[in-house]
Amino acid sequence: MKVEVKHSQHVSSNHHPWVSATLILTGLGVIALAVFWIRKCRSSTVQKHEYSALKTDGGSTETCKYEVQIRNGAFMTCKQYLANNERYELKTQLGDIGTRPDKHWFIVQDNTLTAERLLSLVPLPSDCPLNPSQQTRETLLELFRGLQHPYIHPVLDIEFWEAGAALVSPLNPSGSLRDVIYGANFSHDCQEKYADRGAGLALRTVQCLGRQILEALLFLQNRQFPPIYHLHTGNVIIQNGVARLAGLENLLFGLTPKPPVAPDTLAFGYILFEMSAGYPLATPPSPAHLELELERAPQVADALSLIFHKSRPATLEDLVRCDLFRGVELRELRGASILQFSTPQEVLELLDQVRNPVPPSPMRRKDVVIIVEDRRLEDILEEDNEDSDTSSGDSGR
Ligand SMILES: *[C@@H]1O[C@H](CO)[C@@H](O)[C@H](O)[C@H]1NC(C)=O
């Protein structure tokens, strides 16, 4: 059969010279293509070699980076503190991956579990409600052990150093919800990674992540955790596509929250908007703004008006029941063993201390500070309402 076919081809090519011409041309074409391909591969391997040569020569860039780190006092501090620590070994310092200017981030090696961890170091404010002692450390670790939940980012370890509180938590390559919204690499500086407007997430993603955050907030509420005021997209860590609340320690240490300062449900509203629209709000959105911006996601706009435009703002329970979040499946909660335990007395006392900080005795300065801050918050919310009413629609464009 085969021979016959070949034969007939041969015969026909003899009879029609244009067929053989075509065959020859095709053959030449194939050869040309092959030559081109080989050249291309060669040049790319050359480039690769050049690149890796640059990289190895780039000991100089490596040294430069090292020098920057050495110059950085925080790096030295961390290095000194970990010098005698058998468990954690300092690997590298990250840049300004978050917006808090006095916070520093490091990658450390946990030698007991042979895993890389994120160590963050933040100075404690003078009005920190907690006394940074060994006892406090143990109570805090107890508190965080009790907060194990699929939608809470764990705090694995805490140390109080002269320079502030050092927190060890898992290192998540996908970064925060903010990184996901702006398509950013978590390890890059916040100045650059959030400079451009992000892409709004798909409705399905908004629903899942939103519901997961709500569940975390409900869980904290059940555990008598005080209102957080530190809830924003940078404090939601994404792990395997699942949202996990982080930054709870900010409240415990009395750090200043990032504006717009808002309690849980309002803060959730800001997150929900940023997830859908791809940019953050500085003030509550006006109804017109929502309608315009979230035209393609009316369910999200509805949920946001429950939060921002009702005389009685929605509770967490209301939000869980609204159209947007009601049907979301909570896969992670199914097999999770969430500890049903009574919170130890010392943890309750610590939370009380955070809720009602003891004013320093002679001047009772903290009372004054708190009143001023409370008033400021209300003022801000009022101003925001006015602002967003007047600038409806065009903000954020
Ligand atoms: C993020 O950036 C770092 C350093 O620039 C790089 O090594 C890493 O591969 C990047 N990660 C991703 C997922 O692109």
The ligand as an SDF file (V2000), in Angstrom:
LIG
                    3D

 14 14  0  0  0  0  0  0  0  0999 V2000
    8.1210   38.6200   43.9360 C   0  0  0  0  0  0  0  0  0  0  0  0
    9.2720   39.4130   43.9030 O   0  0  0  0  0  0  0  0  0  0  0  0
   10.4390   38.7420   44.3470 C   0  0  0  0  0  0  0  0  0  0  0  0
   11.5700   39.7570   44.4130 C   0  0  0  0  0  0  0  0  0  0  0  0
   11.4340   40.7850   43.5090 O   0  0  0  0  0  0  0  0  0  0  0  0
   10.7300   37.5700   43.4170 C   0  0  0  0  0  0  0  0  0  0  0  0
   11.8820   36.8850   43.8410 O   0  0  0  0  0  0  0  0  0  0  0  0
    9.5420   36.6340   43.4200 C   0  0  0  0  0  0  0  0  0  0  0  0
    9.7380   35.5870   42.5020 O   0  0  0  0  0  0  0  0  0  0  0  0
    8.2710   37.3910   43.0610 C   0  0  0  0  0  0  0  0  0  0  0  0
    7.1310   36.5070   43.2390 N   0  0  0  0  0  0  0  0  0  0  0  0
    6.2260   36.3100   42.2990 C   0  0  0  0  0  0  0  0  0  0  0  0
    5.1310   35.3810   42.6410 C   0  0  0  0  0  0  0  0  0  0  0  0
    6.2860   36.8560   41.2200 O   0  0  0  0  0  0  0  0  0  0  0  0
  1  2  1  0
  1 10  1  0
  2  3  1  0
  3  4  1  0
  3  6  1  0
  4  5  1  0
  6  7  1  0
  6  8  1  0
  8  9  1  0
  8 10  1  0
 10 11  1  0
 11 12  1  0
 12 13  1  0
 12 14  2  0
M  END
$$$$
